[in-house]
Amino acid sequence: MKLLKSNSPRVVFRKTNINVIAQYITSKEAQDKVEIGINSKILLKYGWPKEAKKSLKSIPASYLTGFILGKKILDEKKKIPIIDFGMIRNLHKTKIYAFVKGLIDSGLKIKVDKNKDIFPDENRIKGESMKNKIPFEEIKAKINGGNSKWKNK
């Protein structure tokens, strides 16, 4: 309830059996409004291999989805949000923290406890342990360079 009463915007992360969903939500008088909504299927536009389509719910997909959402929030000059994981179990080094790292790496000033090792290892974020290899750096560069307003804010 405190989260809803704070009148701060929220970033909501949800995972499905197929992909991950990220939304920037504002609330007014107990009415939620999705201002920005994306899912990991958007990564196919940036070069995610079609043969790795079933891994759109992976740690790299979660990171890149957070990275895209963060860039969109900055591009539209939205207020810095609070993270809302909902009923997802809060375990360190999982998809939710890969998503948060993507938000932070995009340039959003999200407060996290830097003393704890909560983020997945860099090689897991880049998908080096995946069966179907993805061109992680190429995808991230396309996201970062695809919109001139998104270049290193």
N, C-alpha and C positions, 0 to 999 in steps of 0.2 A: 504494500500500500504506500509506503514511503516513497518508493520509486515513482509511482503514478502521481502522488501529491506534490512532488518536487517541481513540477512544471518544466523539467529539463527534457530535451529531446533524448530519445533512446535509439541505440543501434541494436536491432534484434537479430540474433543468429539462430537459424533452425537448420537441422539436417534431416534429409529424407533418405529413402532407400536408393535414390537415383542421383541427387545432387545436394548442394547446400544453398540456402536462401538467406539473403541479408537485406534488411530494411532499415531505413532511417525514419523514425516515427515521432510525431509530436502528438501531445494530448491536450485537449481543451475541454473542460467540463465533462470528463470521463469519456470523451469521444476520441478515439485514436485516428490519426490521419497518416497514411503512408506517403511520405514526400518523395523518397527515393527507394526503389525496390529493384533488386537484381538477384539472379541466381547464377550458379556456376556454369550454366549452359552458355553464358556470354563468352566464356573462355574459348569456345570453338571459333569465334570471330577473330581472336588474337593469335591463332595458330596451335591451339590444343589439338593433338592428333586425333582423328576420327576413330582410329583403332583403340585409343585410350579413353573412349567416351564413357566407359563404365567406371572410370576412376575420377569422375567429376565430383565425387564426394570425399576425396582423399585429402591428406594434409596439404599438399601443394595447391590443390584446387581451393581449399579453404583460405590459405594465405593469399592467393592471387585475387580471390573474390573480395577479401577484406581490403586489399590494396586498391582495387578498382573503386569500391565503395568510398574509401577514404579520399581518393582523388576527386570523386564526384561531389562529396561533401565540401571539400576545399574549393572546388571550381564554382559551386553555387553559393559559396560564402555562408554556409549554414553554421549554426551554433555548435560548439563541441558537445558531443553526446555522452550519455552514460551507457555503458554496455549492459545489455539484458540477455542473459543466457536462458531465461525461462526455467524449464524443468530439466534441462540438460545437466547431467552429472558433471560437477566441476573437478575434473582431473587434470593435473599438470601434464604438459607435453602432448596434448591431444589437439584435435581439429579446432576446438574453440580458441585455444591459445595461439595456434597458427593464424587464425582469423584476426585476432587482436594484434599480433605482430605485423600482419599486413596493413592494418589500420595505422599503426604507429609508423611503419616504414613509409607510408604514403605521405606523412607529414602532420597527421593529427596529433595533438598533444593529449594523449590518453594517459591518465595516472595509473601506474602499475608499481608493485613492489619490486624494485630492481635487485633486492637482496636475495630473492628466491629464484631458483632456476625453474621457471614455469614454462618457458617456450620450448618447442621441439628443437632438436639439433638442426643445424643448418643443412646438413646432407639429407635429412628427412623432409625439410621444407622444400628443397630443390628437387625432390623426387628421385634421388640417386638409388634408393632401395626398391623402387617400383619395377614391376615386371615389364610393363610397357613404358619405356623411357619417354619423357616429355622434354621439349626444348625450353626449359624453365627460363633461362636468361633471355632468350629471344622473345618469349611471351611477355616477360616483365618489361623489356625494352620497348616493345610495341605499345603496351599499356601506358608507359611513361612518356613515350614520344608520339603516341597516336593522336593526342590532343595537345596542341602547342601550349595551352594554358596549364597542362599538367606537368610540364618539365620543371623538375627540382624547385618546388616552392619552399 
